């Protein structure tokens, strides 16, 4: 298969910034935690756990040993690819090329945002929901296995409280909550003496905060993998600001492919089309699994 790539084939930096500002609106993880730059060759983050408490030392007394540990966590970027076909008039019409690129950039931002959530939350390939190689080592479903609450729609607020208490019991904090649409709907349905207890979630509401925590309702939370025995999450709570880290490499290659069949949908010349393809390198790491809890279906 032959293909052609135009020179200068990176999105301009200002457009990359715009795309990832949109990611913050579609990705729960990006909304609940700030991004940090991730180098192409990855980075190692050292997680320092100060398990003991400070000691009072009297005059002339020996200083006691402290109880602490340092654990390395390696974050390596993973390549995400998004592509689609457009008419080959894209090649010849400057005005349509600009429109196509803007539309493609918007679609790319949405797909990458969903891809980040689906991969990091559930450890699956967003394209086919098959288990990824990192599921057991770098996903919430794979790592957060101790702090688990069984989802009951009628008492989802109690489920959330139980999940939060699990995190707090380990000496950690909770500053973020990601919910499935089903969990948001269940909250909206809870009434006491006919009065809705969580009216902000009625009619598909998606408030930015829930009892002092950053919050987001997103269908990516309840995505279920294709493998037998895959779990369905409805709520994930925890320390998203400190115990989760993600970032992206700033160069996003854009490729315009004119020849061949790069996506299995027929010869491009025969169909008078070209394929737009973009790739993003995104890395993430769950620094402390005990800082999170999941509410999942039984």
Beta strands, then each sheet from edge to edge (+ up, - down):
strand 1: 43-50
strand 2: 68-75
strand 3: 78-87
strand 4: 148-150
strand 5: 176-179
strand 6: 191-192
strand 7: 195-196
strand 8: 209-210
strand 9: 213-217
strand 10: 233-238
strand 11: 244-248
strand 12: 254-257
strand 13: 273-286
strand 14: 292-296
sheet 1: 1+ 2-
sheet 2: 3+ 13- 11+
sheet 3: 3+ 13- 12+
sheet 4: 4+ 14+ 10- 5+ 9+ 8-
sheet 5: 6+ 7-
end
